[in-house]
Amino acid sequence: MIKRLLVLLLIFFLIWVIGFEIFDYHINHFKRTDDDKADAIVVLTGGRNRLKEAVKLLNAKRADRLFVSGVFKGTSLKELQNREDVEIFDSEQVTLDKKSTNTVENARETAEWIREREIHSIYLVTSNYHMPRSMVEFKYYCPKLKIIPYPVYSDKVARLWWKNWHSFSLLINEYNKFLYVWFFDGVF
């Protein structure tokens, strides 16, 4: 009985490791598309350069509006406009979501905003390692929505993640969250 359990655990672990390798390859090989036109741009806050990249898309006229999801409650649009790395030319195009505090809430609040405006396609801007889980969450809440992934690569996440404890723990944690969401929201 114990031997069977150990074999099952070993098989489960090997499947997990192979899945992680696929996840790692996938997050580092996204094809970034910035020549398509979408109805809106949605950026999930919390990572380096995400807002900057989303505003670049907006200013390049890849969409007519920007939804910034998960903004700190005390942040104003004026404060975002005053940042050196962000140039927001038309504040009428930008909506700040101050309710969301995690990826599930990002997807839920964005889905409501999308339905109210009859949006059919978005650029989704988030970190490359966060993209797979975000895509599953957004597809769960907006199954008919066309999502154009626009991953942001951070210099704080080492490509040789096994040599950097921060990157190692970040990717393992994100992979496990992705598996949970994929299993409960994506598969069933």
DOZANU-533327 format. One record per residue: x, y, z negated of N, C-alpha, C in turn. Coordinates in steps of 0.05 Angstrom, whole numbers, plus 32768, in hexadecimal, padded with zeros to 4 digits. Layout:
REM DOZANU-533327
XYZXYZXYZ;...
END
This chain:
REM DOZANU-533327
80107FE88000800080008000801180198000;8026801A7FEF803780317FEE804780348007;804F801D8013805E801D802C804D802A8042;8034802280448022802D8058801E804C8054;801B8054803B8019807080358031807F803E;80498075803880628082804180648083805F;805C806E806D805C806E808A804980848095;803180858089801E80998092802880B6808C;803580BA8075804080D4806F805780DB8083;806780C78089807D80CC809C807280D380B8;805D80C580C1805080CA80DB804480E680DA;803680ED80C5802A810880C28040811D80C3;8056811980B5806C812C80B58078812F80D0;807C811980DF8088811B80FA8075812A810D;805B8125810B80488134811B804981518114;804B815880FA804D817480F28066818180FD;807D817380FC8096817E8106809481828125;808A816F8133808781728150807481898156;805F818C8148804C81A2814B805A81BD8145;806A81BD8131807981D6812A808C81DE8141;809981CA814C80AC81D08162809C81DB817A;808581D18180807481DB8196806B81F8818F;806381FC8176805B8217816D8072822B8170;808A8223816780A18234816980A8823B8186;80A68227819780AB822C81B48096824081BF;807E823A81B98067824A81C3806A826881BB;806F826D81A18070828881988087829881A3;809B828A81AC80B3829781B780B3829881D6;809D828F81E2809C828E81FF80818299820A;807582AB81FC805D82B98206806482C9821E;805482C98232805782DA8249804782F38243;805483098240804783238239803D83308253;80238336825380178342826A800E835E8262;801783728270800E838D826A8005839C8283;7FFF838C82987FF5839982B07FD7839482B5;7FCB838482A47FAE837F82A57F9F83968298;7F86839A82A07F7583AE82937F61839F8281;7F5D83A982697F4A839C82577F3783B2824D;7F2183A982417F0E83BD82367F1983CB821D;7F2A83BD820E7F3483C881F57F4E83BB81EE;7F5C83C881DB7F7483BD81CF7F6E83BA81B1;7F7583A381A77F72839E818A7F8E8398817F;7F9583A6816B7FAF83A2815E7FAA839A8141;7FB7838581387FB6837C811C7FCE8387810E;7FC9839780FA7FDE83A480EB7FED839080D9;8004839980CF8012838880BC802D837F80C6;8034838480DF804D837C80EA805B839380F7;8076839080F9808683A58106807F83A98123;807D83C2812B807A83CA8147805F83C38154;804C83B78145803383B08151802383C9815B;802083DC8149801183F58150801F84038167;80398405816680488413817B804284068196;804383EC8198803E83DE81B1802183E181BA;800E83E181A77FF283E481AF7FED840081BA;7FF9841481AD7FF6843081B78002843381D3;8019842681D78025842681F28011841C8207;8004840682017FEF83FB82137FD9840F8218;7FD0841C82027FBB843082057FC384478216;7FDB845182117FE5846882217FEB8461823E;7FF0844782437FF4843E825E7FDA8438826C;7FC4843E825F7FA9843B826A7FA1841E8270;7FAB840B825F7FA483EF82627F8983E98256;7F7F83FC82467F6483FB823B7F5C84178233;7F42841B822F7F38843582287F35843A820A;7F38842681FA7F35842981DD7F48841681CE;7F4E841E81B57F60840F81A47F52840B8189;7F5283F281807F4783EB81667F5F83E28154;7F6483F1813F7F7B83EB812D7F6F83DD8115;7F7383C381137F6683B380FF7F7983AE80E7;7F6E83B380CF7F7D83AD80B77F8E83C580AD;7F8583DD80B37F9483F580AA7F9083F8808C;7FA58400807F7FA4840680627F8E841B805D;7F7E841780497F67842880447F6C84468042;7F83844E80397F8A846A80377F9584778050;7F99846780657FA58471807D7F918480808F;7F9A8496809A7F8984A580AC7F9584A480C8;7F8484AA80DC7F8E84AB80F77FA484C080FA;7FA184D680EC7FB584EC80ED7FD084E180E3;7FD084D180CF7FE984C580C57FF684B480DA;7FE684A480E87FF0849380FD7FFB84A48114;7FEE84BA811B7FF784CB8130801284D98129;801784DC810F802F84E98106804884D78105;804384BD8109805A84AB8109806C84B08121;808684AD811E809884B281348096849E814A;808F84858144808F847081588075846D8166;8061847D81608046847B816C803E84968178;803584958191802B84AD819E800E84A981A6;7FFB84B181957FDF84AE819C7FD684C981A8;7FCF84C881C27FC884E081D07FAA84E781CC;7F9984D381CC7F7C84D881CA7F7184C981B2;7F6D84D7819C7F6484CA81837F4784C08186;7F3884C981997F1D84C0819D7F1C84A381A6;7F32849981B07F34847D81BA7F3B846981A4;7F418473818D7F4C846281787F38845E8161;7F34844581597F23843F81427F348430812D;7F32843981147F41842C80FF7F2E841A80EF;7F36840180EB7F2883EE80DA7F3683ED80BF;7F2983F780AA7F3583F780907F2A83E1807E;7F1883D180897F0C83BB80787F1C83A28078;7F29839B808E7F36838180917F5083808080;7F54836A80737F6C836580637F7B834C806B;7F70833C807E7F7D832480877F73831D80A3;7F7E830880AF7F78830280CB7F5B82FB80CF;7F4F82ED80BD7F3382E580C07F2282FF80C1;7F27831180AE7F18832A80AD7F1E833B80C6;7F37833B80D07F3E834980E97F2B833F80FF;7F29832581027F19831A81187EFB83208114;7EF2831E80FC7ED5832380F67ECE834180FB;7EDE835380F07ED9837080F47EDB83788111;7EF0836D811F7EF38373813B7EDC8368814B;7ED2835081457EBC834581537EA383578151;7E9F8362813A7E88837481377E8C838D8148;7EA4839981477EAA83B081587EA783AA8175;7EB08393817E7EAE838A819A7E91838781A3;7E81837A81927E65837681997E568391819C;7E5C83A4818A7E4E83BE818A7E5583CD81A4;7E6C83C981AF7E7583D781C77E7483C781E1;7E6983AF81DF7E67839D81F57E8283998204;7E96839381F57EB1838F82007EB483728208;7EC0836D821F7EC38352822A7EE08349822B;7EF3835B82297F0F8354822A7F2083668219;7F35835A820D7F47836A81FB7F6383618200;7F75837481FA7F91836D81F57F92836881D7;7F9D835281CF7FA1834D81B27FBE835081AC;7FC48364819B7FE0836B81947FE583628178;7FF88350817580018347815A801C833A815E;8028833281488043832581498041830B8158;805683038165805682EA8175804F82D28163;805A82D1814B805582BA813A803882BA812F;802B82D08130801082D381267FFB82CF813C;800482D081557FF282CF816C7FE182B5816D;7FED829D816A7FDC8285816D7FC482848159;7FCA828B81407FB4828B812C7FA082A18132;7FA982B8813A7F9782CE81407F8582C78157;7F9182BA816C7F8182B281837F6A829F817B;7F70828C816A7F5C827981617F4682888152;7F4E829A81407F3A82A981307F2882BA8142;7F3482C881557F2582D981677F1382C98179;7F1C82B281837F0B82A181937EF382968183;7EF8829181697EE2828781587ECC829C8155;7ED482B581517EC082CB814D7EB682D78167;7EC582D4817D7EBD82DF81977EC482CB81AD;7EB482B581AE7EBB82A081C17EBC82A781DE;7EAD82BC81E77EAD82C382037EC082DA820A;7ECE82E481F67EE182FA81FA7EFA82F18209;7F028301821D7F1B82FC822B7F31830A821A;7F4482FA82127F5A830482017F7483038211;7F81831A82137F9B831B82207FAF831E8209;7FBF830982037FD2830B81ED7FE9831E81F4;7FEF832F81E08005834181E48017833F81CB;8029832B81CA8039832681B2804F833B81AE;80548341819580698353818D807E8343817F;80968345818980AD8336817D80BC8348816A;80BF833E815280CC834E813D80E98346813A;80FA835A8137811683548132811B834A8115;8106834A81058108834080EA8104832180E9;80FB831580FF80F782F98100810C82EC8112;811E82DD8106813482D18114812B82BB8127;813582BB813F812F82A58152813B828B8148;8151828D813B815D8275812E815282748111;81398270810E812A827280F58135825F80DF;8141824980E7814B823680D38164824180C5;8170825780CF8187826380C28180827B80B1;8166828280AF815D829980A1814582928090;8148829380758133828B80638119829A8068;811A82B4806C810282C4807080F382BA8089;810182B7809F80F582AE80B880EB829280B5;80FA828180A880F2826580A480D782648095;80D68271807F80BD8270806F80A6827E807D;80AB8294808B809682A18099808A828F80AF;809A828280BF8090827280D58083825880CA;808E824C80B68081823480AA8066823B809F;806482518091804B825A808580368261809B;803F826F80B0802D827680C68024825D80D5;8036824A80D9802E823180E78019822180D7;801D822080BC8009821280AC7FEE822080AC;7FEE823B80AB7FD5824A80AD7FC8824580C8;7FD8824580DE7FCE823F80F87FC0822480F9;7FCE820F80EE7FC281F480EE7FA781F480E0;7FA6820180C97F8D820280BA7F77820F80CA;7F7C822680D67F68823480E57F61822580FE;7F75821A810C7F70820B81247F5E81F2811E;7F6481E581087F5481CE81017F3781D580FA;7F3481EA80EA7F1981F080E17F09820380F3;7F16821581017F08822881127F0B82218130;7F21821581377F26821081537F1D81F5815D;7F2081E1814E7F1A81C581577EFD81BE8152;7EF381C4813B7ED881BB81347EC481D18134;
END
